[in-house]
Amino acid sequence: MRVGLLESRAARLPTYWSAYLKELGAEVVTPTLDEAECLALGRESLPGEPPQVQLVLGRILALGRVDLVLLPQWAAVSGDAWSEALPELLARRISGLPALLGVPDSPDLMEGAAAEVGMRVSQSAGRVRLAIEKVRPLGSYARAEMPPLSRASRETVAVLGPRALLAEDVLAGALRPALDELGLYPVFSHELPVLDVLNRAGRIEQPERAAPGDLELFGALSLLSGKAAVRGFVFVVPARDGSAAAAARKVAARLHKPFVLLTVDAGQTEFPELDTLRDALNAPAVARARSAAPQDAAAEGEA
C-alpha cells in the first residue's frame, strides 16, 4: 500500500508515523517537489485560505498516486475549522484527492490512531500490535531544555504563534532575520519544551473546556511573561486566519509588557510592526538618558 506522509517541521513527534508505516511494510511516499513549489501549488488551488492550509494542500498534490495520506493534526484554537477538520474540508473543496486521514501529534492519542491506521494498511491485527510496540518509544515527548532567554546587546522578545506557521521556514522563515536586523533576540514558542508549555497551560481558566491551540498559546505566554529577560512579545498569526487572530488578541490582553500583533503571509519579508515594538522597548532607555542629561550639564557647570 502506498501511503503519503506529510512530515511537517511543526510535528512534536516527528519520527513516529514514518517509523510505524515502515514497520507495517507500507510504501511511504513523500512530496516530490520542494517546499516553495508545494506552496505555489496550494496557493493556486486555494488562494483565499491561510498559508499553512495552502502548504498542506500543495504537499498532498505533490505526492502523486497514493492510496492514503496521513495528515498530522494541528492544535486548533477555538473556532478554527481548518485545524479541527482539515481532511474533511480539503476533500470537500478539492475534487480528486486521495483518501485523507488526520493523525494526532500527542502521546495520549497516538496508539489508538495507530491501530486504526494499521488495520487500514495491513489488515493484520498481529502485525499492527507488533508495530505499535516497536515504535512506542517514539510516541513520547523528548525532554528538552529551555532556549537561552538573553543574548548580549540584544533585547529579548517572545514570538508566539501556531506551530504550523512558525516552524515552517517557507512560511515564516523571514521573521527571524528581520528581528535580528532590528537588534531583537527572539525566543519562539514552538522551540519551547512541550511539557513545560503544557504544564503551564493548566493554569488557564477552565482548562478542560479550552481548545488545544488555546492551551498551547496560553502555556507559552505563561511560561515567558514572568521572565525578566523577556522585554516584549510578538504574536504571529497566519494571514486570512481570523480564529488565530482572535486567540492572540485574547491572551495578549493579559500582558503588561509591550507587544505587537503580526499577520504573516507566505513570502512576506517586510514587517513594519516590529519597528513599533523596538521603539517601545527603547523608549524607557531614551527617557532615562534625557532625564539624566540636565543633571550632567549642571554638574559640568559647577565644576
C-alpha positions, 0 to 999 in steps of 0.5 A, spaced: 500 500 500 502 506 498 501 511 503 503 519 503 506 522 509 506 529 510 512 530 515 511 537 517 517 541 521 511 543 526 510 535 528 512 534 536 513 527 534 516 527 528 519 520 527 513 516 529 508 515 523 514 514 518 517 509 523 510 505 524 508 505 516 515 502 515 514 497 520 507 495 517 511 494 510 507 500 507 510 504 501 511 511 504 511 516 499 513 523 500 512 530 496 516 530 490 517 537 489 520 542 494 517 546 499 516 553 495 513 549 489 508 545 494 506 552 496 505 555 489 501 549 488 496 550 494 496 557 493 493 556 486 488 551 488 486 555 494 488 562 494 483 565 499 485 560 505 491 561 510 498 559 508 499 553 512 492 550 509 495 552 502 502 548 504 498 542 506 494 542 500 500 543 495 504 537 499 498 532 498 498 534 490 505 533 490 505 526 492 502 523 486 498 516 486 497 514 493 492 510 496 492 514 503 495 520 506 496 521 513 495 528 515 498 530 522 493 534 526 494 541 528 492 544 535 486 548 533 484 554 537 477 555 538 473 556 532 478 554 527 475 549 522 481 548 518 485 545 524 479 541 527 477 538 520 482 539 515 481 532 511 474 533 511 474 540 508 480 539 503 476 533 500 470 537 500 473 543 496 478 539 492 475 534 487 480 528 486 484 527 492 486 521 495 483 518 501 485 523 507 486 521 514 488 526 520 493 523 525 494 526 532 501 529 534 500 527 542 502 521 546 495 520 549 492 519 542 497 516 538 496 508 539 489 508 538 490 512 531 495 507 530 491 501 530 486 504 526 491 506 521 494 499 521 488 495 520 487 500 514 494 498 511 495 491 513 489 488 515 493 484 520 491 485 527 498 481 529 502 485 525 499 492 527 500 490 535 507 488 533 508 495 530 505 499 535 510 496 540 516 497 536 515 504 535 512 506 542 518 509 544 517 514 539 510 516 541 513 520 547 515 527 548 523 528 548 525 532 554 528 538 552 531 544 555 529 551 555 532 556 549 537 561 552 532 567 554 538 573 553 543 574 548 548 580 549 546 587 546 540 584 544 533 585 547 529 579 548 522 578 545 517 572 545 514 570 538 508 566 539 504 563 534 501 556 531 506 551 530 504 550 523 506 557 521 512 558 525 516 552 524 515 552 517 521 556 514 517 557 507 512 560 511 515 564 516 522 563 515 523 571 514 521 573 521 527 571 524 532 575 520 528 581 520 528 581 528 535 580 528 536 586 523 532 590 528 537 588 534 531 583 537 533 576 540 527 572 539 525 566 543 519 562 539 514 558 542 514 552 538 522 551 540 519 551 547 519 544 551 512 541 550 511 539 557 513 545 560 508 549 555 503 544 557 504 544 564 503 551 564 497 551 560 493 548 566 493 554 569 488 557 564 481 558 566 477 552 565 482 548 562 478 542 560 473 546 556 479 550 552 481 548 545 488 545 544 491 551 540 488 555 546 492 551 551 498 551 547 498 559 546 496 560 553 502 555 556 507 559 552 505 566 554 505 563 561 511 560 561 515 567 558 511 573 561 514 572 568 521 572 565 525 578 566 529 577 560 523 577 556 522 585 554 516 584 549 512 579 545 510 578 538 504 574 536 504 571 529 498 569 526 497 566 519 494 571 514 486 570 512 486 566 519 481 570 523 480 564 529 488 565 530 487 572 530 482 572 535 486 567 540 492 572 540 488 578 541 485 574 547 491 572 551 495 578 549 490 582 553 493 579 559 500 582 558 503 588 561 509 588 557 509 591 550 507 587 544 505 587 537 500 583 533 503 580 526 499 577 520 504 573 516 503 571 509 507 566 505 513 570 502 512 576 506 519 579 508 517 586 510 514 587 517 513 594 519 510 592 526 516 590 529 519 597 528 513 599 533 515 594 538 523 596 538 521 603 539 517 601 545 522 597 548 527 603 547 523 608 549 524 607 557 532 607 555 531 614 551 527 617 557 532 615 562 538 618 558 534 625 557 532 625 564 539 624 566 542 629 561 540 636 565 543 633 571 550 632 567 550 639 564 549 642 571 554 638 574 559 640 568 557 647 570 559 647 577 565 644 576 
